[in-house]
Amino acid sequence: MPTDPRDAMRAWFLGPRAENAELLERLVVESLRDHVFWRRNYHPEDGFAIREMDKRQQGYEETVATLTQELMGLLAELKRDVPFFSGRYKGHMIGEQTIASQIGYFATMLYNPNNIAIEISPVTTRLELEVAGQLARMIGYDPSRSWGHLTSGGTIANFEALWLARGVRYLAVAAAGAAGELGLDLPVRLPGGTTAPIAELALWELLNVTNQDTLDLWERLWQSAPRPEVQRALTNHSLAAIGYQEYSRRLALDYGDPLPAGVALVAATAHYSWEKIVRALGIGSNQLVHLPLDQFYRMDPDALWERVSALARRRQPILALVSVCGTTEESAVDRLDQVLQVRARAERELGATFHVHSDACYGGYAAAVTRRADGTRRTAAEIRESVGTDWPSEDWVRAVEALSQADSVTVDPHKMGYVPYAAGAILVRDGRTRHLVATDPPYLSPAEGPAPDTERFLGRYILEGSKPGAAAAAVWLSHKVIPLDERGYGYLIERTVAGAHRFHSALAGADLAPFRAVMLPVPDINIVCYLLCHPSLTTLRAVNEFNERVYARMSLTRSDGRPEYIITRTRLRSPAYDGAIDPILAALAVGSVDEWKASGPEGLVVLRSTIMDPFLAAPPPAPDHVRGFLGALRRACTEVLGAGGAAAGLLS
Ligand SMILES: Cc1ncc(COP(=O)(O)O)c(C=O)c1O
């Protein structure tokens, strides 16, 4: 009989009261002992560096005493850390870790492999590539064509995505220069479907060859001349070698066509890491264009089309478009299917194309919800029946299924994979892309031999260098125990969505009189946003101050460090949130859109609760953390107004 995920889930985590402590302890001891046996049996003839008599020396004993004492100190300190495991934690996008990932990390950490190269991680580099294949299959990529690897997190994964995207976008330009130098005549397919010789293409056309056609062209170039010559010629014309400053000057000279700077389009909800990334890549934050949102915090596809058309009219290249699957603040899922339709239309009607990236760092694991155990897709109706709510919509399923068509996707195991830090991941649909950023240090290249395994030398293709094999083992073991489909992660995430819906409707319907909760829309995944008001709060500033103080009482910033429940907060600012603000301000009945716009960075303070606790959906026999939260929230509100709110100028 197949395992029932409702039962299995009770064995996935240590538990809020460490209910599975015996299990974890047994596995920790097992892993440690097994490692000890390994050391003892590794060249047993080697003798001992530390003898029993050494352990009786004063210096030895003092060191052990110091270690023990300091560890006790550290353990005591850690009690002030954040109780992510508890149903009382409803803050940032972090929850419990799976036992599988904890034990996978612990066991492997003792061996300390470095996944930069297979030579120093013969086991875990393989696991890392397996994990990438599992994630690729989950989102719908063909693992035999795609490629991916783990990173230290979403920021680095996103960085690599734009790094690769830019490499592809400028590749046809480098190929044109190289072909000219080598005297080659290569045909290139343009987005409209016509084909033209590469030497006849204008700069704008070269910058608008689809990813697939660009990589095909590149392969043909390699086949048309001896490899060292192609390598040299490509390097002579590549942005990576020449650098932005000189490159722009040269292109203007060579093509007599100084095109405006290439831009990266991102959803207005984009994570702040994108700002860092365009700065670091030399693209410049002026070239980071934020696109408007709709009322559900999703990128507005009509606004996207308008922007793409305007850019094409100005012949301004688009390096990449970043859509989000699970926004940081609201867990909104952009309509990626519609975004891709916009690109297809741009190719047909404007002769313009761009790399489509999905930042699914938070929401990527939700793709497991759409998978049956045999890997086929579940319908929206099937999922709704299993969750017991009207979620998800057909549109949601279409948007998540469209991940399979994005050129690259980032998805973080250390977020909804419930795996310890540091574990992000990047996946590219066309694995050939990785060669565009390859670098070969002589000391790490695999030895020449009958079958040099260059594909397993990760350091060659990635931004980071040394990286923990333990992180790869943690993700790998977690995926083994909790499959990436309806039996595992799919079920787990469904429960969190059901929990978020329960939390949302309880808060929306709660009698908090004299206070009132104003809700942002029911989330696409599991982050619930809301704000509190009171009849005496008649300006946006007063509402903000009030919510800020409620947050301060319900977070670890609280002076006694002991909040009953832990939440977080964010600010909705203009112009990013212009498309979504109307209904919130209308429900709040305080202030106007113009006032909000004029408030600049002050914006509107919104309280935010990420529901990663899978046990919240159905009240367990233990405390019901929805009811408990409502009580704590009301107490916090009362304390704020009763604790000198008026005197402090809070009431206007
Ligand atoms: C949508 C999204 N992308 C990227 C990131 C960056 O991830 P990390 O903090 O792992 O670098 C985050 C982090 O919250 C995120 O929510």
PDBQT file of the ligand as one rigid body, heavy atoms in Angstrom, charges set to zero:
ROOT
HETATM    1  C1  LIG A 701      11.987  35.749  -4.464  1.00  0.00    +0.000 C 
HETATM    2  C2  LIG A 701      13.355  35.754  -3.832  1.00  0.00    +0.000 A 
HETATM    3  N1  LIG A 701      14.443  35.730  -4.619  1.00  0.00    +0.000 NA
HETATM    4  C3  LIG A 701      15.686  35.742  -4.114  1.00  0.00    +0.000 A 
HETATM    5  C4  LIG A 701      15.898  35.773  -2.756  1.00  0.00    +0.000 A 
HETATM    6  C5  LIG A 701      17.304  35.789  -2.206  1.00  0.00    +0.000 C 
HETATM    7  O1  LIG A 701      17.572  34.580  -1.572  1.00  0.00    +0.000 OA
HETATM    8  P1  LIG A 701      18.794  34.401  -0.535  1.00  0.00    +0.000 P 
HETATM    9  O2  LIG A 701      18.426  35.160   0.692  1.00  0.00    +0.000 OA
HETATM   10  O3  LIG A 701      18.847  32.925  -0.343  1.00  0.00    +0.000 OA
HETATM   11  O4  LIG A 701      20.005  34.930  -1.184  1.00  0.00    +0.000 OA
HETATM   12  C6  LIG A 701      14.795  35.801  -1.897  1.00  0.00    +0.000 A 
HETATM   13  C7  LIG A 701      14.991  35.865  -0.433  1.00  0.00    +0.000 C 
HETATM   14  O5  LIG A 701      14.117  36.068   0.322  1.00  0.00    +0.000 OA
HETATM   15  C8  LIG A 701      13.500  35.791  -2.458  1.00  0.00    +0.000 A 
HETATM   16  O6  LIG A 701      12.408  35.827  -1.692  1.00  0.00    +0.000 OA
ENDROOT
TORSDOF 0
